[in-house]
Amino acid sequence: MIYVSDKAKEKVDQLKLDAGLTDEYFLRVSVVGGGCSGLSYKLDFDNETQPKDQVFEDKGVKLVTDLKSFLYLCDTTLEFSDGLNGKGFHFENPNASRSCGCGDSFSV
């Protein structure tokens, strides 16, 4: 399962509304190679699922990830911060053994 915090849900809903996206759009979460720690997160809105996609819903937010990315994302929570120490989405990932200083990449 992939979880969504209350603040992240509010921001995702706001971004969908601002972009004029319908309910058929969902949040695609993936892990790609790169960043100073080796792996980075990627978020996009999408409206087409692939055959091996894993589909989750938390707090009314539909999240879709490919099977390979899910191995890194299992039990991860999507968070949103708007504080002074940085604004944006970030992940609370219990599978990450370390992350970089900027918080944009991780390793397992």
The first five atom37 places (N, CA, C, CB, O) and aatype in JSON, in Angstrom:
{
  "aatype": [12, 9, 18, 19, 15, 3, 11, 0, 11, 6, 11, 19, 3, 5, 10, 11, 10, 3, 0, 7, 10, 16, 3, 6, 18, 13, 10, 1, 19, 15, 19, 19, 7, 7, 7, 4, 15, 7, 10, 15, 18, 11, 10, 3, 13, 3, 2, 6, 16, 5, 14, 11, 3, 5, 19, 13, 6, 3, 11, 7, 19, 11, 10, 19, 16, 3, 10, 11, 15, 13, 10, 18, 10, 4, 3, 16, 16, 10, 6, 13, 15, 3, 7, 10, 2, 7, 11, 7, 13, 8, 13, 6, 2, 14, 2, 0, 15, 1, 15, 4, 7, 4, 7, 3, 15, 13, 15, 19],
  "atom_mask": [
    [1, 1, 1, 1, 1],
    [1, 1, 1, 1, 1],
    [1, 1, 1, 1, 1],
    [1, 1, 1, 1, 1],
    [1, 1, 1, 1, 1],
    [1, 1, 1, 1, 1],
    [1, 1, 1, 1, 1],
    [1, 1, 1, 1, 1],
    [1, 1, 1, 1, 1],
    [1, 1, 1, 1, 1],
    [1, 1, 1, 1, 1],
    [1, 1, 1, 1, 1],
    [1, 1, 1, 1, 1],
    [1, 1, 1, 1, 1],
    [1, 1, 1, 1, 1],
    [1, 1, 1, 1, 1],
    [1, 1, 1, 1, 1],
    [1, 1, 1, 1, 1],
    [1, 1, 1, 1, 1],
    [1, 1, 1, 0, 1],
    [1, 1, 1, 1, 1],
    [1, 1, 1, 1, 1],
    [1, 1, 1, 1, 1],
    [1, 1, 1, 1, 1],
    [1, 1, 1, 1, 1],
    [1, 1, 1, 1, 1],
    [1, 1, 1, 1, 1],
    [1, 1, 1, 1, 1],
    [1, 1, 1, 1, 1],
    [1, 1, 1, 1, 1],
    [1, 1, 1, 1, 1],
    [1, 1, 1, 1, 1],
    [1, 1, 1, 0, 1],
    [1, 1, 1, 0, 1],
    [1, 1, 1, 0, 1],
    [1, 1, 1, 1, 1],
    [1, 1, 1, 1, 1],
    [1, 1, 1, 0, 1],
    [1, 1, 1, 1, 1],
    [1, 1, 1, 1, 1],
    [1, 1, 1, 1, 1],
    [1, 1, 1, 1, 1],
    [1, 1, 1, 1, 1],
    [1, 1, 1, 1, 1],
    [1, 1, 1, 1, 1],
    [1, 1, 1, 1, 1],
    [1, 1, 1, 1, 1],
    [1, 1, 1, 1, 1],
    [1, 1, 1, 1, 1],
    [1, 1, 1, 1, 1],
    [1, 1, 1, 1, 1],
    [1, 1, 1, 1, 1],
    [1, 1, 1, 1, 1],
    [1, 1, 1, 1, 1],
    [1, 1, 1, 1, 1],
    [1, 1, 1, 1, 1],
    [1, 1, 1, 1, 1],
    [1, 1, 1, 1, 1],
    [1, 1, 1, 1, 1],
    [1, 1, 1, 0, 1],
    [1, 1, 1, 1, 1],
    [1, 1, 1, 1, 1],
    [1, 1, 1, 1, 1],
    [1, 1, 1, 1, 1],
    [1, 1, 1, 1, 1],
    [1, 1, 1, 1, 1],
    [1, 1, 1, 1, 1],
    [1, 1, 1, 1, 1],
    [1, 1, 1, 1, 1],
    [1, 1, 1, 1, 1],
    [1, 1, 1, 1, 1],
    [1, 1, 1, 1, 1],
    [1, 1, 1, 1, 1],
    [1, 1, 1, 1, 1],
    [1, 1, 1, 1, 1],
    [1, 1, 1, 1, 1],
    [1, 1, 1, 1, 1],
    [1, 1, 1, 1, 1],
    [1, 1, 1, 1, 1],
    [1, 1, 1, 1, 1],
    [1, 1, 1, 1, 1],
    [1, 1, 1, 1, 1],
    [1, 1, 1, 0, 1],
    [1, 1, 1, 1, 1],
    [1, 1, 1, 1, 1],
    [1, 1, 1, 0, 1],
    [1, 1, 1, 1, 1],
    [1, 1, 1, 0, 1],
    [1, 1, 1, 1, 1],
    [1, 1, 1, 1, 1],
    [1, 1, 1, 1, 1],
    [1, 1, 1, 1, 1],
    [1, 1, 1, 1, 1],
    [1, 1, 1, 1, 1],
    [1, 1, 1, 1, 1],
    [1, 1, 1, 1, 1],
    [1, 1, 1, 1, 1],
    [1, 1, 1, 1, 1],
    [1, 1, 1, 1, 1],
    [1, 1, 1, 1, 1],
    [1, 1, 1, 0, 1],
    [1, 1, 1, 1, 1],
    [1, 1, 1, 0, 1],
    [1, 1, 1, 1, 1],
    [1, 1, 1, 1, 1],
    [1, 1, 1, 1, 1],
    [1, 1, 1, 1, 1],
    [1, 1, 1, 1, 1]
  ],
  "atom_positions": [
    [[0.84, -1.19, 0.0], [0.0, 0.0, 0.0], [0.88, 1.24, 0.0], [-0.95, 0.0, 1.22], [1.95, 1.26, 0.6]],
    [[0.42, 2.26, -0.66], [1.03, 3.58, -0.61], [0.0, 4.51, 0.01], [1.48, 4.09, -2.06], [-1.17, 4.49, -0.36]],
    [[0.45, 5.31, 0.97], [-0.46, 6.16, 1.74], [-0.28, 7.63, 1.36], [-0.22, 5.97, 3.25], [0.73, 8.02, 0.78]],
    [[-1.29, 8.42, 1.71], [-1.29, 9.86, 1.42], [-1.65, 10.6, 2.71], [-2.3, 10.21, 0.26], [-2.65, 10.29, 3.35]],
    [[-0.83, 11.58, 3.09], [-1.16, 12.38, 4.27], [-2.3, 13.34, 3.92], [0.1, 13.17, 4.78], [-2.61, 13.54, 2.75]],
    [[-2.91, 13.91, 4.94], [-4.01, 14.85, 4.72], [-3.56, 16.07, 3.91], [-4.59, 15.29, 6.06], [-4.27, 16.52, 3.01]],
    [[-2.37, 16.61, 4.24], [-1.87, 17.78, 3.52], [-1.56, 17.44, 2.06], [-0.61, 18.34, 4.2], [-1.81, 18.25, 1.16]],
    [[-1.01, 16.25, 1.82], [-0.71, 15.85, 0.44], [-2.01, 15.68, -0.35], [0.1, 14.53, 0.43], [-2.07, 16.05, -1.52]],
    [[-3.04, 15.13, 0.29], [-4.34, 14.98, -0.39], [-4.89, 16.34, -0.8], [-5.35, 14.26, 0.52], [-5.35, 16.51, -1.93]],
    [[-4.84, 17.3, 0.11], [-5.33, 18.64, -0.21], [-4.58, 19.24, -1.39], [-5.2, 19.56, 1.01], [-5.19, 19.84, -2.27]],
    [[-3.26, 19.08, -1.43], [-2.45, 19.65, -2.5], [-2.7, 18.93, -3.82], [-0.97, 19.58, -2.14], [-2.8, 19.58, -4.86]],
    [[-2.81, 17.6, -3.81], [-3.1, 16.85, -5.03], [-4.46, 17.29, -5.59], [-3.1, 15.32, -4.76], [-4.58, 17.53, -6.79]],
    [[-5.46, 17.38, -4.73], [-6.8, 17.81, -5.17], [-6.75, 19.21, -5.76], [-7.8, 17.77, -4.0], [-7.39, 19.48, -6.78]],
    [[-6.0, 20.11, -5.13], [-5.88, 21.47, -5.62], [-5.17, 21.51, -6.99], [-5.11, 22.34, -4.6], [-5.6, 22.23, -7.89]],
    [[-4.11, 20.75, -7.13], [-3.38, 20.72, -8.41], [-4.24, 20.16, -9.54], [-2.11, 19.88, -8.27], [-4.2, 20.67, -10.66]],
    [[-5.02, 19.12, -9.25], [-5.93, 18.57, -10.26], [-6.97, 19.6, -10.67], [-6.62, 17.3, -9.74], [-7.26, 19.76, -11.86]],
    [[-7.52, 20.29, -9.69], [-8.53, 21.31, -9.97], [-7.92, 22.45, -10.79], [-9.11, 21.86, -8.65], [-8.52, 22.89, -11.77]],
    [[-6.75, 22.93, -10.39], [-6.08, 24.03, -11.1], [-5.76, 23.66, -12.55], [-4.79, 24.42, -10.37], [-5.81, 24.51, -13.43]],
    [[-5.43, 22.39, -12.78], [-5.09, 21.93, -14.12], [-6.32, 21.54, -14.94], [-4.13, 20.74, -14.04], [-6.21, 21.23, -16.12]],
    [[-7.49, 21.55, -14.31], [-8.72, 21.19, -15.01], [-8.82, 19.71, -15.33], [0.0, 0.0, 0.0], [-9.45, 19.33, -16.32]],
    [[-8.19, 18.87, -14.5], [-8.2, 17.43, -14.75], [-9.46, 16.8, -14.18], [-6.96, 16.77, -14.13], [-9.94, 17.19, -13.11]],
    [[-10.0, 15.83, -14.89], [-11.21, 15.13, -14.46], [-10.84, 14.02, -13.48], [-11.97, 14.54, -15.68], [-9.66, 13.77, -13.22]],
    [[-11.86, 13.36, -12.96], [-11.64, 12.27, -12.0], [-10.99, 11.05, -12.62], [-12.95, 11.87, -11.38], [-10.53, 10.17, -11.89]],
    [[-10.93, 10.97, -13.94], [-10.27, 9.82, -14.57], [-8.74, 9.91, -14.44], [-10.67, 9.72, -16.05], [-8.04, 8.94, -14.71]],
    [[-8.24, 11.07, -14.04], [-6.8, 11.23, -13.84], [-6.42, 10.78, -12.43], [-6.37, 12.69, -14.07], [-7.17, 10.98, -11.47]],
    [[-5.26, 10.18, -12.33], [-4.74, 9.7, -11.06], [-3.28, 10.13, -10.92], [-4.86, 8.15, -10.95], [-2.69, 10.67, -11.86]],
    [[-2.73, 9.89, -9.76], [-1.34, 10.25, -9.49], [-0.46, 9.03, -9.74], [-1.16, 10.78, -8.03], [-0.6, 8.0, -9.08]],
    [[0.44, 9.15, -10.72], [1.39, 8.07, -11.0], [2.66, 8.35, -10.2], [1.69, 7.95, -12.54], [3.27, 9.4, -10.34]],
    [[3.04, 7.38, -9.38], [4.22, 7.47, -8.54], [5.22, 6.44, -9.03], [3.88, 7.25, -7.03], [4.87, 5.27, -9.19]],
    [[6.46, 6.86, -9.27], [7.46, 5.9, -9.73], [8.81, 6.22, -9.13], [7.54, 5.9, -11.26], [9.05, 7.31, -8.61]],
    [[9.69, 5.24, -9.21], [11.07, 5.37, -8.77], [11.94, 5.22, -10.0], [11.44, 4.3, -7.67], [11.8, 4.27, -10.77]],
    [[12.84, 6.18, -10.19], [13.74, 6.17, -11.34], [15.18, 6.29, -10.85], [13.4, 7.33, -12.34], [15.43, 6.81, -9.76]],
    [[16.11, 5.81, -11.65], [17.51, 5.94, -11.31], [17.94, 7.4, -11.4], [0.0, 0.0, 0.0], [17.5, 8.13, -12.29]],
    [[18.8, 7.82, -10.47], [19.31, 9.17, -10.5], [19.36, 9.8, -9.13], [0.0, 0.0, 0.0], [18.95, 9.19, -8.14]],
    [[19.86, 11.01, -9.09], [20.01, 11.71, -7.82], [21.29, 11.31, -7.13], [0.0, 0.0, 0.0], [21.95, 10.36, -7.54]],
    [[21.64, 12.04, -6.1], [22.92, 11.79, -5.43], [22.94, 10.5, -4.63], [23.24, 12.93, -4.53], [24.02, 10.01, -4.3]],
    [[21.78, 9.93, -4.3], [21.76, 8.67, -3.56], [21.44, 7.46, -4.44], [20.75, 8.75, -2.45], [21.43, 6.33, -3.95]],
    [[21.17, 7.68, -5.72], [20.97, 6.56, -6.64], [19.57, 6.37, -7.17], [0.0, 0.0, 0.0], [19.4, 5.93, -8.3]],
    [[18.55, 6.7, -6.38], [17.16, 6.55, -6.81], [16.38, 7.82, -6.49], [16.49, 5.32, -6.13], [16.61, 8.45, -5.46]],
    [[15.46, 8.19, -7.38], [14.64, 9.38, -7.19], [13.17, 9.04, -7.39], [15.07, 10.5, -8.16], [12.82, 8.08, -8.08]],
    [[12.33, 9.84, -6.77], [10.88, 9.69, -6.92], [10.4, 10.54, -8.09], [10.14, 10.08, -5.63], [10.98, 11.59, -8.38]],
    [[9.35, 10.08, -8.74], [8.75, 10.84, -9.83], [7.24, 10.82, -9.64], [9.15, 10.25, -11.23], [6.65, 9.76, -9.38]],
    [[6.61, 11.99, -9.76], [5.15, 12.13, -9.64], [4.61, 12.78, -10.9], [4.77, 12.97, -8.39], [5.15, 13.77, -11.38]],
    [[3.54, 12.22, -11.44], [2.86, 12.77, -12.61], [1.38, 12.46, -12.51], [3.46, 12.2, -13.92], [0.98, 11.5, -11.85]],
    [[0.57, 13.28, -13.17], [-0.82, 12.91, -13.36], [-0.9, 12.1, -14.65], [-1.75, 14.17, -13.42], [-0.21, 12.41, -15.62]],
    [[-1.73, 11.07, -14.64], [-1.86, 10.17, -15.79], [-3.31, 9.73, -15.85], [-0.88, 8.94, -15.68], [-4.04, 9.85, -14.87]],
    [[-3.73, 9.23, -17.0], [-5.08, 8.7, -17.11], [-5.13, 7.35, -17.81], [-5.96, 9.68, -17.85], [-6.2, 6.88, -18.2]],
    [[-3.95, 6.72, -17.97], [-3.9, 5.39, -18.61], [-3.08, 4.45, -17.75], [-3.3, 5.48, -20.03], [-1.91, 4.71, -17.45]],
    [[-3.7, 3.33, -17.36], [-2.97, 2.33, -16.6], [-2.31, 1.35, -17.57], [-3.9, 1.59, -15.62], [-2.75, 1.17, -18.7]],
    [[-1.26, 0.71, -17.08], [-0.53, -0.3, -17.84], [-0.86, -1.67, -17.24], [1.02, -0.03, -17.82], [-1.31, -1.75, -16.1]],
    [[-0.65, -2.75, -18.01], [-1.07, -4.09, -17.54], [-0.53, -4.51, -16.18], [-0.65, -5.09, -18.54], [-1.25, -5.17, -15.43]],
    [[0.7, -4.16, -15.83], [1.27, -4.62, -14.56], [1.27, -3.53, -13.47], [2.69, -5.09, -14.78], [1.97, -3.66, -12.46]],
    [[0.49, -2.48, -13.67], [0.41, -1.42, -12.67], [-0.24, -1.92, -11.38], [-0.37, -0.23, -13.22], [-1.12, -2.78, -11.4]],
    [[0.21, -1.36, -10.28], [-0.39, -1.59, -8.97], [-1.23, -0.35, -8.66], [0.71, -1.85, -7.85], [-0.74, 0.77, -8.77]],
    [[-2.47, -0.55, -8.27], [-3.4, 0.56, -8.05], [-3.82, 0.6, -6.59], [-4.66, 0.43, -8.97], [-4.19, -0.42, -6.01]],
    [[-3.74, 1.79, -6.0], [-4.1, 1.99, -4.59], [-4.98, 3.23, -4.48], [-2.82, 2.13, -3.69], [-4.98, 4.08, -5.37]],
    [[-5.71, 3.31, -3.4], [-6.46, 4.53, -3.12], [-6.41, 4.79, -1.63], [-7.94, 4.41, -3.61], [-6.69, 3.9, -0.82]],
    [[-6.04, 6.01, -1.27], [-6.02, 6.4, 0.12], [-6.58, 7.81, 0.24], [-4.58, 6.32, 0.7], [-6.15, 8.71, -0.49]],
    [[-7.51, 8.0, 1.13], [-8.16, 9.3, 1.37], [-8.76, 9.87, 0.08], [-7.15, 10.29, 1.95], [-8.82, 11.09, -0.09]],
    [[-9.22, 9.0, -0.82], [-9.83, 9.45, -2.05], [-8.86, 9.78, -3.16], [0.0, 0.0, 0.0], [-9.27, 10.21, -4.24]],
    [[-7.56, 9.59, -2.92], [-6.55, 9.84, -3.95], [-6.16, 8.5, -4.56], [-5.29, 10.59, -3.35], [-5.72, 7.59, -3.85]],
    [[-6.32, 8.38, -5.87], [-5.93, 7.17, -6.56], [-4.46, 7.28, -6.94], [-6.83, 6.92, -7.82], [-4.05, 8.24, -7.6]],
    [[-3.68, 6.29, -6.52], [-2.25, 6.25, -6.81], [-1.95, 5.0, -7.63], [-1.4, 6.27, -5.5], [-2.46, 3.92, -7.32]],
    [[-1.13, 5.14, -8.66], [-0.78, 4.03, -9.52], [0.74, 4.0, -9.63], [-1.44, 4.16, -10.92], [1.38, 5.04, -9.78]],
    [[1.3, 2.8, -9.55], [2.74, 2.63, -9.71], [3.03, 1.36, -10.49], [3.45, 2.6, -8.33], [2.23, 0.41, -10.46]],
    [[4.15, 1.33, -11.17], [4.54, 0.1, -11.85], [5.06, -0.88, -10.81], [5.63, 0.38, -12.95], [5.41, -0.49, -9.69]],
    [[5.1, -2.15, -11.17], [5.46, -3.2, -10.22], [6.88, -3.03, -9.69], [5.32, -4.57, -10.88], [7.12, -3.23, -8.5]],
    [[7.83, -2.66, -10.54], [9.21, -2.47, -10.11], [9.32, -1.34, -9.08], [10.11, -2.17, -11.33], [10.0, -1.49, -8.06]],
    [[8.65, -0.23, -9.33], [8.69, 0.89, -8.39], [8.02, 0.53, -7.07], [8.01, 2.11, -8.98], [8.46, 0.97, -6.01]],
    [[6.96, -0.29, -7.13], [6.26, -0.65, -5.9], [7.17, -1.39, -4.92], [5.05, -1.51, -6.23], [6.98, -1.28, -3.71]],
    [[8.13, -2.13, -5.43], [9.06, -2.83, -4.54], [9.81, -1.85, -3.64], [10.06, -3.66, -5.34], [10.17, -2.2, -2.52]],
    [[10.04, -0.63, -4.12], [10.7, 0.41, -3.33], [9.71, 1.26, -2.52], [11.51, 1.31, -4.25], [10.1, 1.9, -1.54]],
    [[8.45, 1.27, -2.94], [7.45, 2.18, -2.36], [6.5, 1.55, -1.36], [6.66, 2.78, -3.45], [5.68, 2.26, -0.77]],
    [[6.58, 0.25, -1.15], [5.67, -0.44, -0.24], [5.67, 0.22, 1.13], [6.05, -1.93, -0.13], [6.73, 0.4, 1.73]],
    [[4.5, 0.58, 1.63], [4.28, 1.22, 2.93], [4.83, 2.64, 3.03], [4.9, 0.38, 4.01], [5.07, 3.14, 4.13]],
    [[5.03, 3.28, 1.9], [5.52, 4.66, 1.86], [4.33, 5.62, 1.96], [6.33, 4.93, 0.56], [3.23, 5.32, 1.49]],
    [[4.55, 6.78, 2.57], [3.53, 7.81, 2.69], [3.96, 9.04, 1.91], [3.27, 8.17, 4.16], [5.07, 9.55, 2.09]],
    [[3.08, 9.53, 1.04], [3.31, 10.77, 0.32], [2.91, 11.91, 1.26], [2.5, 10.82, -1.02], [1.78, 11.96, 1.75]],
    [[3.84, 12.83, 1.48], [3.63, 13.96, 2.38], [3.74, 15.25, 1.58], [4.67, 13.96, 3.55], [4.27, 15.26, 0.47]],
    [[3.22, 16.34, 2.14], [3.41, 17.66, 1.55], [3.76, 18.64, 2.66], [2.13, 18.13, 0.79], [3.13, 18.65, 3.72]],
    [[4.78, 19.44, 2.4], [5.21, 20.44, 3.38], [5.14, 21.81, 2.74], [6.64, 20.14, 3.88], [5.5, 21.99, 1.57]],
    [[4.68, 22.79, 3.51], [4.67, 24.16, 3.02], [5.36, 25.07, 4.03], [3.23, 24.64, 2.75], [5.06, 26.26, 4.12]],
    [[6.28, 24.49, 4.79], [6.98, 25.23, 5.84], [8.2, 25.97, 5.33], [0.0, 0.0, 0.0], [8.5, 25.97, 4.13]],
    [[8.91, 26.59, 6.24], [10.09, 27.38, 5.91], [11.27, 26.52, 5.47], [10.49, 28.22, 7.1], [12.15, 27.0, 4.76]],
    [[11.31, 25.27, 5.88], [12.43, 24.39, 5.54], [12.25, 23.71, 4.19], [12.61, 23.35, 6.6], [12.97, 22.75, 3.9]],
    [[11.35, 24.16, 3.4], [11.13, 23.56, 2.08], [9.66, 23.35, 1.82], [0.0, 0.0, 0.0], [8.89, 23.0, 2.71]],
    [[9.29, 23.55, 0.58], [7.9, 23.4, 0.19], [7.84, 22.37, -0.91], [7.29, 24.76, -0.27], [8.63, 22.41, -1.86]],
    [[6.9, 21.45, -0.8], [6.71, 20.47, -1.85], [6.39, 19.09, -1.31], [0.0, 0.0, 0.0], [6.27, 18.88, -0.1]],
    [[6.25, 18.17, -2.24], [5.97, 16.78, -1.89], [7.26, 16.09, -1.47], [5.31, 16.03, -3.07], [8.33, 16.38, -1.99]],
    [[7.14, 15.19, -0.52], [8.24, 14.32, -0.15], [7.66, 13.0, 0.34], [9.14, 14.98, 0.95], [6.46, 12.89, 0.58]],
    [[8.51, 12.02, 0.46], [8.08, 10.67, 0.81], [8.67, 10.24, 2.15], [8.47, 9.69, -0.28], [9.86, 10.44, 2.4]],
    [[7.84, 9.66, 2.98], [8.29, 8.98, 4.19], [8.36, 7.5, 3.82], [7.32, 9.25, 5.45], [7.35, 6.79, 3.8]],
    [[9.59, 7.05, 3.52], [9.77, 5.71, 2.98], [10.53, 4.84, 3.98], [10.52, 5.76, 1.64], [11.73, 5.05, 4.19]],
    [[9.86, 3.85, 4.59], [10.53, 2.99, 5.55], [11.55, 2.05, 4.9], [9.51, 2.17, 6.31], [12.35, 1.43, 5.6]],
    [[11.52, 1.93, 3.58], [12.44, 1.05, 2.86], [13.77, 1.71, 2.55], [11.79, 0.57, 1.59], [14.74, 1.03, 2.21]],
    [[13.84, 3.03, 2.66], [15.07, 3.75, 2.32], [16.08, 3.61, 3.46], [14.77, 5.25, 2.05], [15.76, 3.86, 4.62]],
    [[17.29, 3.21, 3.11], [18.34, 3.09, 4.13], [19.04, 4.42, 4.34], [19.36, 2.01, 3.73], [19.58, 4.69, 5.42]],
    [[19.05, 5.27, 3.31], [19.6, 6.61, 3.46], [19.01, 7.49, 2.36], [21.16, 6.6, 3.39], [18.53, 7.0, 1.34]],
    [[19.06, 8.81, 2.59], [18.61, 9.76, 1.58], [19.62, 10.89, 1.53], [17.18, 10.3, 1.89], [20.43, 11.06, 2.44]],
    [[19.58, 11.66, 0.46], [20.52, 12.75, 0.31], [20.07, 13.95, 1.15], [20.66, 13.15, -1.18], [18.96, 13.96, 1.68]],
    [[20.91, 14.93, 1.27], [20.63, 16.11, 2.07], [19.43, 16.89, 1.58], [0.0, 0.0, 0.0], [18.69, 17.46, 2.38]],
    [[19.22, 16.91, 0.26], [18.09, 17.67, -0.28], [16.79, 16.89, -0.19], [18.36, 18.06, -1.73], [15.71, 17.47, -0.36]],
    [[16.86, 15.58, 0.08], [15.66, 14.76, 0.23], [15.02, 14.33, -1.07], [0.0, 0.0, 0.0], [13.92, 13.77, -1.05]],
    [[15.68, 14.59, -2.2], [15.1, 14.23, -3.49], [15.46, 12.82, -3.96], [15.53, 15.22, -4.53], [14.84, 12.3, -4.88]],
    [[16.45, 12.21, -3.33], [16.85, 10.86, -3.74], [17.13, 10.0, -2.53], [18.08, 10.9, -4.66], [17.29, 10.5, -1.42]],
    [[17.19, 8.69, -2.76], [17.37, 7.75, -1.66], [18.06, 6.49, -2.17], [16.01, 7.4, -1.0], [18.26, 6.32, -3.37]],
    [[18.43, 5.62, -1.24], [18.96, 4.31, -1.6], [18.38, 3.3, -0.62], [20.52, 4.28, -1.57], [17.92, 3.65, 0.46]],
    [[18.41, 2.04, -1.03], [17.89, 0.96, -0.17], [18.99, -0.02, 0.14], [16.71, 0.23, -0.84], [18.76, -1.0, 0.85]]
  ]
}
